[in-house]
Amino acid sequence: METCENICWQYKNDLKHLYSLKEIDEFIRMAFLKLSDWNRIDVSLNKKTKINKDAVLAHKNIINRLSNYEPIQYILQETNFYNLVINVKEGVLIPRPETEELVHWVLDFVKDNDHVLDVGTGSGCIALAVKSFSASINVTGLDNSSNAISIAQQNSRNLNLDVSFEIDDILAPRSHYKSWDIIISNPPYIPFSDKKSMHDNVLNFEPDNALFVSDDEPLIFYNAVAKFALKQLNDGGLIFFEIHEKKSDETLELLASLGSKKLKLKRICKVKIG
């Protein structure tokens, strides 16, 4: 039987030509937490501990898949987002740390009994994080992918957080929605021309439709969400966007042209409409 120390060495030796040592250490941390329920300190203290055969095979499978640039989150089928364990599979975008910043900002403004809509919910991470803040907040997540909605609903059940998830396309939304106090969206915003500068672990595994937009219409989703919000937001309602860092001026100009007021940029864009 192999020891914990041997397994850690295999990660570092087999992946050193593909990833930084910091990234590999994070893979080791996540893998041992998933397979053995060991944190980073446990791994350090159990270097000489023998690992059972099934766990050794599981670690080797993880290393092999990482060698093909598959994201660790898809391999383990989960990630941590805003202190929640979120299930993720191919077909939904892996939540990023900057999206946690968006949630943190939203929570500075959301109030008990508010009605909150998350457009393009994916795994449901934003909607579920907002709901975890207060059970009295009414949260709905929309996505045009039935696969994403299925995963979001499973996350809702796993976390025992009562969020409603619905299939809809914001580019052609149904017209019978109620009004909302806050609308949030982290829509596709990366122009296809940016693909050449992106890594294989994103290009080969994460869904194009959750990432990319036409170079001819890079703000198509911001336009659609903002127009929807103008009709559906309550007086004094707020809309929060995550935006492309190189498209901030264009996004602000678009929102202003549609009648948005009190625009504010904070790496992410918060807009007040009305």
N, C-alpha and C positions, 0 to 999 in steps of 0.2 A: 504493500500500500504506500502511496505517496503522501508526503507531509504537506502541510500548508505552505511551508517555505519553498518546497519544490514547485508547487503550483504557481506561486507568485513569481518564481524565477522563469517559468515557462511563459507567462504573460509578457514579462519584460524582454525576454530573449526573442520570442517569436514576433513581437509587435514593434520592436524598437526602431525598425526601418520605416515604419508607417505612421507612428504616433509619437508625441512627446512623452517624456517620463511622467509628467503631471497627468496627462490624459490616461496613461496606462495605470497609474496609481488609482485614478478614479474608477476605471473599469474593474480593478481588483476589489475596490471597496464595494461597488454596486453588486458585483457577482457574489461575493461572500455574504453580503447582507441578504440577497435573494435566496441563495442555496443553503446557507448555514445559520442565518439570522445573527451573523457576527458583524459588529461595527469595526471601525478602523483599529481601535485599541485591542479588540478581541483578536483580530488577525495578527497584530504585533505580538500579543502574549501567547499565541498558540502556534508559533512557528514550527515546533517539532511535533505538533499533533497530527496523527495520521488521518487522512481523508478517506471516507468510504468509497467503494468502487463506483457507485452511481454518481456521486458528486464529482469524482475525478473525470468521468466521462462527460458530465455536464459542463465542467470547466473547459475541457478540451474542445467541446462543440462551440462554446462561446468564443474561444480563441480563434478557431477556424473561421467562424462567421465574421469576427472582427477583421480578420486578415483579408476578407473580401469587401471591407469598408461598410458592412452592414451596421447601422446604428445600434449601440448597446441597448437603447430603450426598446427597439423592436425585438431584439433578441430576448430580453427579459420580459417583454410585453408590459412594461410599466415604467413610470417615471414619477419623480416627486415634484409637485407643483403647489406652491403656497401651503406647504405642510400637509398636502393631500397626496395619497398614492393614486395616481391616475393610470388606468390601463390604456395602453396605446398599441396599435397594430398597424401594419402597412395599410394605407388608405386614409389615415388621419395624420395631420401634422403633429410633429413632436413639439410640445410646449417649450418655449424659450424663456430664459431668465428675464429678458426685457419685458416679456408679457406679464410677469409677476409685478413689475413696476407699474404697468398699466392698471392692474387690479388694485394695487396699493393706493394709487391715485383715486380710482373710483370710490374706494371705501372711505376716503376723506369727505365724500359728498353724499353718499347714499344714506337714506334714513329708513327707520323702521316703517314697514308697510308700503314702501315704494314698490313700483312695478318696473322691473328691469328686463331689458331685452338684449341678448347677445347674438349678433348677426354673424353667421359663419362660425358656428360654435365648435365644429370639429369634435374633439374628444370630450367637449363639455367643460374643459378646465376652467375657463373664465367664469362661466355661469355657476359652476359648483363652488368655486372659491368665494364668489360674492355671497352665495347662499350660506356658506359655512360661517360667514360673519354674523348673520342674524337669521334665525328661523322665520322671522316675520316678514322678511323681504320676499316679494313675489318675483320669481325669476323664470324666464323662458329662454331657450336656446333654439335658434333656427340654423338649418344647413340644408343645402340642396342634395347632399349625399345620404342615401339611406344607410349605407355602411357606417358613416360617421355618426348618424343619429342612433343607430343600434349600439355602438360603442359608448356613446354619451349616456344612453339610458342604462347600460350596464354599470357604468361608473356611478350613476345616481343611486342605483340599488346597492352597490357595494359600500358606498359611503353613507347610506341612509340619509341622503339629502334630497328633499322634495323639489325637484326642478322639472319643469315641463319641457320636453324636447319635441320639435315639430320639423317636418320636411317642408321646405319652401325655398324658392329661388328669389333672392332680393332683386335680381334684374327684372323679374316679372312677378312681383309678390301678389298674393291674394289680397283682396280689398276689405276683408271683414275683421281686421285686427282692432283690438281696443287701443286705448292711449297708454303711453309709457312715460315714466318720470325720467328714466335714464336709458339710453341706447348705447351699447358698446360694440365695437367691431375691430377685429384684427383681420382684415380681408387680404386676399392675394394682392401683392403690390410690387413684385419684382419683375421688371421687364424681361422678356425672353432673351434680349441681348446680353443680360447679365449672367446668363448660364455659363459662359466661357470662363468666368472667374470663380465659379462655385465648385465645391468639393464633391467627389463621387458619392460619399455617404449620403449626401442630400439628393443629388441628381438621380442616382440609381434606385433609391428606395422611397423617398418621400413623394407624396402625390403632387403632380404638376398643377392640378386645378386648385390646390390650396396655397400655392406659392406664386405662380406666374400669371402675368397679364400681357396683352399685346403691347408692343412698343408704340403702336398708334393710339392706344387708349389706356395709358398707364393708370389713370384715375377713374376708370369706369365704375369700380365698386364704391369709391368715395362719393361719386356723383349719385349713384343709386341709393346708397344708405342715407345721404343727406336729404335727398328729395323725399324719401320715405319718412324721414324724421320730421320734416316740415309739416307733414300731414298728421303724423301719429304722436308727436311729443305733446305732453301737457304744457300749459303755460309755465315758463321758467324751467322747462326741461333741459337736460344736458345730454350731449353726445360725446363719447370718447372714442378716439381712433388711435391705433398704432399705425405709423406711417413710414414710408421710405425716407431715410435720412437725406437723400439727395433731391427729394421731391417736396420738401416742406413748404417752400414759397409757393409752388404751383398748387399744392393742396389748400393752403390758406386762401389763395386767390379764388379758387373754385368755390370754397365754402362761403366766402364773403359775397361772391356774385350770386349765390343762391339765397342770400338773406340772413346768413348766420351772423351772430353778434358776439362780442366779447371773446374773440379768438385768442387762444393761448397755446403756445408751443412749449413743451417740456420734454424734449427728446421724443415724446409722444404728443399728440395734439388733442387738447380738450376744447370742445366747442360748445358755446351756449347759443341756442336757437330760440328766437321769440322776442 
